[in-house]
Amino acid sequence: MKRLVFFGDDLVQVELPERTRVLEAPPPLPALPDYREAVKSALREPLGRPSLSSMLKPHFRITVAFDDPCLPLPPPLRDPRITALEVVLEELFMRGVERERVTLICANGLHRKWTPRELRRLVGRRTWAAMGPERILNHDAEDPRGTVDLGTTEDGHPVVVNRSLVESDLTIYVNVNWTSMNGGWKSYMVGLGTYRSIRAHHNPRTLTEGGTVMDPASGFHQVMAEQGRHLARHASLFSVETVLDNRVWPPPLDRYLSLSRSSVPFPFRVSRKLPASWKAAAASLLRSAYRPVAVHAGDPEAVHPKTLQVLFRQQNTKVGSQFDALFLSLPNISPYAAHSRINPLLVANSALGYVFNMHMRKPLVRKGGVLVLMQPFLPGFHPRHHLPYVEFYRRVLPETRDPLEMEKLYEEEFATRLDYIQAYRHGYSYHGVHPFYVWYWCGIALRQLSKVIVVGADDPEVVTRFGFVPAASLEEAWRMAEEILGRGFSLAHVAVPPIFCAEVG
């Protein structure tokens, strides 16, 4: 069968075996007719809390936290957080809370900090004009004066978070849920956490033995929930969570970028011959058409289950059983390449850490199965944003690909290196530990798969650095898979974007 797939910054047609089971996302849910009014209504009638207006006093110190722009992907034409932040600030000001007593914090966790220009684009012109750069800040997980140690949970997990959470009379977190991995206690414990507390769930054992990060019942989410409930004993928290549909492309782009087309559109037939840098520059301008389908506000423990109910309706697809092999072909997109550029480690994370992990209960591929991945794996790293990635790629991966071993040998060193801490705090770099987490997320796939075969890599040596096997063509990849699985192996193809989650029976 012929299928259109994204391949880096190209759209190409591939020939798949006729027996291939193509898995696709559910259709988009109806969008909210008036998102601004829906946010206002959610604030008036929150879940598990009094109305926001009744909770406010003019003398209150308020922190308004919001997700960083890593998600959703591609960035939306108009980010729903712009509207939600405007509505929240209007409510605060109407209740007499002074501007000087309100602080906005981008919950970037151990991601890179965002420049004033990037923050202005994220929060919107009205919020930027009202609050100015002096009251719109990035979270700094390495600021000893800006963080506070709240001790440990009953199971001994540290809770070290942004000090504003406990020094404010109320913290309002404005979230956009694009996957079931996000939102809930993760917003607070990762977005406003520190290395000491984040490592409690971002470690190889929790990420590989406790179930996929997309499953709310996984060990990953259970640890964060325990930390979050501990935090809630010290802070007053109020969540505003928005669920998006999966309508990726706005018209008229949807006609050209739809994977349901029968042939490659003319612009992509021409662009295949252009330099990679030109195509990357054009791709960076793409914007999505995601629309809000639901918004809930109130107590984090009451809000997030409602969020997940809607998200599961939008994203979950039931699959009867596991397959012998999985075929993926992915665009040059990663949360950690947002407003930056892709690199080989982020490609591996997108395939094995994100798309492979988008399942409930069991992976799509059986134990000992094979992944065939089409991706150019463009070499190179952004020298500023992904500074610690370079050393991880050049020094750590040649020594070991085992997450447990690299955690033991190298993680603490990278996490505490002064040059990486300075680059994170003042140089718009991802934290020194971040490349480790990016690789740890691949842990379930690394344990489940017997081989990862890569087709179309620009440089085969880049692929072998990760322990993957390069193939010259899809035909050669199928032959290699047959040597492991036998003739007639069962094969699934996950057609992305849009993203979705497979409920595997």
C-alpha positions in Angstrom: 0.0 0.0 0.0 1.1 3.6 -0.7 1.1 6.1 2.2 2.2 9.7 2.6 4.5 10.3 5.6 6.5 13.1 7.0 10.2 12.5 6.7 12.1 15.3 8.4 11.0 18.5 6.7 9.7 16.6 3.6 6.4 14.9 2.8 7.1 11.7 0.8 5.3 8.6 -0.4 6.3 5.2 0.8 5.3 1.6 -0.1 4.2 -0.5 2.8 3.3 -4.2 2.9 -0.4 -4.7 2.2 -0.8 -6.4 5.5 0.2 -3.2 7.4 -2.4 -2.0 10.0 -2.5 1.8 9.7 -3.4 3.4 13.0 -4.8 6.9 12.9 -6.1 9.5 15.4 -9.8 10.0 16.1 -11.5 12.9 14.3 -11.4 16.3 16.0 -13.9 17.0 18.8 -16.2 20.0 18.4 -14.4 23.2 19.4 -15.8 25.5 22.2 -17.9 28.2 20.5 -16.5 30.9 22.8 -13.3 30.0 24.6 -13.0 33.3 26.5 -16.5 32.8 28.0 -15.7 29.2 28.8 -12.7 30.2 30.8 -14.8 32.8 32.7 -17.4 30.2 33.4 -14.8 27.8 34.7 -13.5 30.5 37.1 -17.0 31.2 38.3 -17.9 27.6 38.9 -14.6 25.7 39.6 -14.3 22.1 40.7 -13.5 21.6 44.4 -12.9 25.3 45.1 -15.1 28.4 45.6 -15.3 30.8 42.7 -12.0 32.5 42.0 -13.5 35.9 42.7 -14.6 34.9 46.2 -11.1 33.6 47.0 -9.4 36.9 46.2 -8.6 39.8 48.6 -7.0 43.0 47.4 -3.9 42.5 49.6 -3.2 39.0 48.3 0.1 38.1 46.6 -0.7 36.1 43.5 1.5 33.9 41.3 0.2 33.0 37.9 2.2 30.2 36.4 1.9 29.0 32.8 3.4 26.3 30.6 6.4 27.1 28.5 6.1 27.0 24.7 7.5 23.4 24.3 3.9 22.2 23.7 1.8 22.0 21.6 3.5 21.3 18.4 3.6 23.0 16.0 3.0 26.2 17.9 -0.6 27.4 17.5 -1.6 30.4 15.4 -3.1 31.9 18.6 -2.1 30.2 21.8 -5.1 29.5 24.1 -2.9 30.5 27.1 -3.0 34.1 25.8 -6.8 34.2 26.3 -6.7 32.3 29.6 -4.1 34.6 31.1 -6.0 37.7 30.0 -9.2 36.4 31.7 -7.4 35.4 34.9 -5.7 38.9 35.1 -9.0 40.6 34.4 -10.5 38.7 37.4 -7.6 39.7 39.7 -7.7 43.3 38.8 -11.5 43.5 39.1 -11.2 42.2 42.6 -8.8 45.0 43.5 -5.5 43.0 43.4 -2.8 45.4 42.5 -0.5 44.8 39.5 2.6 44.9 41.8 1.2 42.0 43.9 0.9 39.7 40.8 3.8 37.8 39.3 3.7 35.7 36.2 6.1 32.7 36.0 6.9 30.6 33.0 7.1 27.0 34.4 10.0 25.9 32.3 11.4 23.4 34.9 14.8 22.2 33.6 14.0 23.3 30.1 15.8 26.4 28.8 14.6 29.8 29.9 12.8 31.8 27.3 13.9 35.2 26.0 11.7 38.3 26.5 10.7 38.2 22.9 9.6 34.5 23.2 7.7 35.2 26.4 6.0 38.2 24.9 4.8 36.0 22.0 3.6 33.3 24.4 1.6 35.5 26.8 0.3 37.9 24.2 0.5 41.7 23.7 -2.1 42.7 26.3 -0.6 40.7 29.1 2.9 41.9 28.2 1.7 45.5 28.1 -0.1 45.1 31.5 2.6 43.3 33.4 5.8 44.3 31.6 9.0 42.2 31.6 9.7 42.9 35.3 6.7 40.9 36.4 6.9 38.1 33.8 9.7 35.7 34.8 11.2 32.3 34.0 11.3 29.7 36.8 15.0 29.2 37.9 15.5 25.8 39.3 19.0 26.7 40.3 18.3 29.9 42.2 18.9 29.1 45.9 17.0 32.2 47.0 14.1 31.5 44.6 13.5 27.9 45.6 12.3 26.3 48.9 12.8 22.9 50.4 9.5 21.5 51.8 11.0 18.3 53.1 10.0 14.9 51.8 6.9 12.9 51.2 6.0 9.8 53.2 7.9 7.7 50.7 10.9 9.9 51.0 10.6 11.9 47.7 12.0 15.4 48.0 9.7 18.4 47.4 11.9 21.4 46.4 9.9 24.0 44.4 9.7 27.7 43.4 9.5 29.8 46.5 6.6 31.8 45.0 4.3 28.8 45.5 4.5 29.0 49.3 4.9 32.7 49.6 1.9 33.6 47.5 -1.6 33.7 48.9 -2.7 31.9 45.8 -1.0 30.2 42.8 -3.0 29.9 39.6 -1.6 27.6 37.0 -2.7 28.1 33.4 -2.1 24.9 31.5 -2.8 23.5 28.0 -3.1 19.7 27.8 -1.8 18.3 24.5 -1.0 14.8 25.8 -2.0 12.7 28.8 1.5 13.1 30.1 1.0 16.8 30.9 -1.1 18.7 33.4 -2.2 17.8 36.8 0.6 17.6 39.4 3.2 17.5 36.7 2.6 21.2 36.0 3.7 22.1 39.5 6.2 19.4 40.3 8.1 19.6 37.0 7.4 23.0 35.7 8.2 24.7 39.0 10.4 22.0 40.5 14.2 21.5 40.8 16.7 18.8 40.0 16.4 17.3 43.5 12.7 16.8 43.2 12.4 16.1 39.5 14.9 13.2 39.6 12.4 11.4 41.9 10.3 10.5 38.8 12.7 11.3 35.9 14.9 8.3 36.6 15.5 5.1 34.6 13.7 2.8 37.0 10.5 4.9 37.3 10.4 5.6 33.6 11.0 2.0 32.4 9.5 -0.2 35.2 6.5 1.9 36.2 4.6 2.0 32.9 4.5 4.6 30.2 4.5 8.3 31.0 1.3 8.6 29.0 -0.6 6.4 31.4 -1.9 8.4 34.4 -1.7 5.3 36.6 2.1 4.9 35.9 4.7 5.2 38.6 5.9 8.4 36.9 2.5 10.1 37.7 2.1 8.4 41.1 5.4 9.9 42.4 4.4 13.4 41.2 0.9 13.0 42.8 2.5 12.2 46.1 4.8 15.2 45.8 1.9 17.4 44.7 -0.3 16.5 47.7 2.7 17.3 50.0 3.0 20.6 48.2 -0.7 21.3 48.6 -0.3 21.2 52.4 2.0 24.2 52.1 0.5 26.2 49.2 -2.9 27.3 47.9 -3.2 26.0 44.4 -5.8 26.7 41.6 -5.5 25.0 38.2 -6.9 26.2 34.9 -6.6 23.3 32.3 -7.5 23.5 28.6 -7.8 20.5 26.3 -7.1 21.0 22.6 -8.5 19.2 19.6 -6.2 17.5 17.1 -6.9 19.7 14.1 -3.3 20.3 13.2 -3.3 22.4 10.1 -5.2 25.6 9.3 -6.7 26.0 5.8 -5.3 26.1 3.2 -2.3 24.2 4.6 -4.5 21.3 5.5 -5.0 20.5 1.8 -1.2 20.2 1.3 -0.1 18.6 4.6 -2.8 16.0 5.1 -1.5 12.4 5.2 -4.7 11.2 3.6 -3.8 12.7 0.2 -3.2 10.2 -2.6 0.0 11.9 -3.9 2.8 14.2 -2.8 1.7 17.8 -3.4 3.7 19.8 -5.9 5.5 22.2 -3.4 7.0 19.2 -1.6 8.1 17.6 -4.9 10.0 20.8 -5.6 11.3 21.4 -2.0 13.0 17.9 -1.8 15.9 19.4 -3.8 16.4 22.4 -1.5 19.1 22.6 1.1 18.2 21.3 4.5 18.7 24.7 6.1 16.2 26.3 3.8 13.5 23.6 4.5 14.1 23.9 8.2 13.6 27.7 8.1 10.4 27.2 6.2 9.1 24.5 8.6 9.9 26.8 11.6 7.2 29.2 10.3 4.4 26.6 10.3 1.7 27.2 12.8 -1.1 24.8 13.9 -4.9 25.2 14.1 -5.5 23.5 17.4 -8.7 24.7 19.1 -9.9 24.4 22.7 -12.6 21.7 23.2 -12.8 21.9 27.0 -11.6 24.0 30.0 -11.9 23.2 33.7 -10.7 25.1 36.7 -10.3 24.6 40.5 -8.5 22.1 42.7 -5.8 20.3 40.8 -7.0 16.9 42.1 -10.5 17.6 40.8 -9.6 19.3 37.6 -7.2 16.9 36.0 -9.5 13.8 35.9 -12.0 15.9 34.0 -9.2 17.0 31.6 -8.2 13.4 31.0 -11.8 12.3 30.3 -11.9 14.7 27.4 -8.4 14.1 26.3 -9.0 10.4 26.1 -12.1 10.9 23.9 -9.9 13.0 21.6 -6.8 10.9 21.4 -7.3 7.3 22.5 -7.6 4.6 19.9 -8.3 1.0 20.8 -6.0 -1.7 19.4 -6.8 -5.3 20.0 -3.3 -6.8 20.3 0.4 -6.1 20.0 2.4 -6.3 16.7 5.7 -7.8 15.7 6.9 -4.5 14.2 6.1 -0.8 14.0 6.8 1.6 11.2 7.3 5.3 11.9 8.3 8.2 9.7 8.5 11.4 11.7 8.9 15.1 11.0 11.7 17.3 12.4 9.6 18.2 15.5 10.4 17.9 19.2 9.1 19.7 22.2 12.8 20.5 23.0 13.4 21.9 19.6 10.6 24.5 19.9 11.9 27.9 18.7 15.3 26.2 18.2 16.4 23.3 16.0 16.3 19.5 15.9 19.2 17.3 16.7 19.9 13.5 16.6 19.2 13.0 20.3 15.8 14.8 20.0 14.9 12.6 17.0 15.6 9.5 19.0 13.5 10.9 21.9 10.6 11.8 19.5 10.5 8.3 18.2 11.3 6.1 21.2 10.5 8.4 24.0 7.3 10.1 22.7 5.5 8.3 19.9 6.5 4.8 21.1 5.3 5.7 24.6 1.9 6.8 23.4 0.1 3.8 24.6 -1.9 2.5 27.6 -1.3 -0.8 29.4 1.1 -2.4 26.8 3.3 -1.1 24.0 2.1 -1.5 20.4 5.1 -3.8 19.7 5.6 -7.1 21.5 8.8 -7.9 23.5 11.6 -8.6 21.0 9.8 -6.7 18.2 11.4 -4.3 15.7 11.0 -0.6 15.0 11.6 0.6 11.4 12.1 4.4 11.6 12.4 6.8 8.6 14.1 10.0 9.7 17.1 11.9 8.3 18.7 12.3 11.8 20.3 15.6 10.8 23.6 15.9 12.6 24.5 18.9 14.8 23.3 20.6 17.9 22.3 24.2 18.7 25.4 25.4 20.4 23.6 27.5 23.0 20.2 25.9 23.7 21.5 22.3 23.7 25.0 22.9 25.1 25.1 19.8 27.5 23.7 17.6 24.7 27.0 17.9 22.8 29.1 16.4 25.6 26.4 13.7 26.2 26.5 12.7 22.6 30.3 12.7 22.2 31.3 11.4 25.7 28.5 9.5 27.3 26.9 7.6 24.5 30.2 6.1 23.2 30.7 4.7 26.7 27.2 3.4 27.5 23.7 3.5 26.2 22.3 1.8 29.4 20.2 4.4 31.2 21.0 2.8 34.6 24.7 2.9 34.0 24.8 6.4 32.6 22.7 7.6 35.6 25.3 6.0 38.0 28.4 7.2 36.1 27.5 10.6 34.7 24.2 12.1 35.7 25.2 13.9 39.0 28.3 15.3 37.3 26.3 16.9 34.5 23.6 18.1 36.8 25.9 19.9 39.2 28.6 21.2 36.8 28.9 24.9 37.3 29.3 25.8 33.6 26.1 24.0 32.8 24.3 25.6 35.7 25.5 29.0 34.6 24.4 28.3 31.0 21.0 27.2 32.2 20.5 30.2 34.5 21.9 32.9 32.2 22.5 31.5 28.7 19.2 30.0 27.6 20.5 26.5 27.7 18.7 23.3 28.8 19.8 22.1 32.2 22.9 19.9 32.3 20.8 16.8 33.2 18.3 17.3 30.4 20.0 15.1 27.7 19.9 12.2 30.2 16.2 12.6 30.8 15.7 12.7 27.0 17.5 9.4 26.7 15.8 7.8 29.8 12.4 8.4 28.2 13.5 5.9 25.5 13.9 3.2 28.1 10.7 1.3 27.6 11.4 1.1 23.8 15.1 0.1 24.4 14.0 -2.8 26.6 11.1 -3.9 24.5 12.7 -3.8 21.0 15.3 -6.2 19.7 16.3 -3.8 16.9 15.7 -0.3 15.7 16.3 0.0 11.9 16.7 3.5 10.5 16.1 4.4 6.9 17.2 7.7 5.3 19.8 8.9 7.8 22.1 11.6 6.4 25.0 10.1 8.3 24.9 6.4 9.2 27.5 7.0 12.0 24.9 9.2 13.8 22.5 6.3 13.8 25.0 3.7 15.1 25.9 6.1 18.0 22.5 5.3 19.5 22.8 1.5 18.8 20.4 1.7 15.9 21.1 -0.1 12.5 21.1 2.0 9.3 19.3 0.6 6.2 19.8 1.9 2.7 16.1 1.6 1.8 12.7 0.5 3.1 13.1 -2.7 1.2 16.3 -3.5 2.9 14.7 -2.7 6.3 11.9 -5.2 5.6 14.4 -7.9 4.8 16.3 -7.1 8.0 13.1 -7.3 10.0 12.3 -10.7 8.4 15.6 -12.1 9.5 14.5 -11.4 13.1 10.7 -11.9 13.0 10.2 -14.3 10.1 8.2 -13.8 6.9 4.7 -12.3 7.2 5.4 -10.6 10.5 2.6 -8.3 11.7 3.2 -4.7 11.1 1.6 -1.5 12.4 2.1 2.1 11.1 1.3 5.0 13.4 0.3 7.9 11.1 1.4 11.1 12.8 0.6 14.0 13.1 -1.8 14.4 14.8 -0.6 12.5 17.9 -2.8 10.0 19.6 -2.6 7.2 22.2 -3.2 3.5 21.6 -5.1 1.5 24.2 -3.6 -1.9 23.6 -5.7 -4.9 24.7 
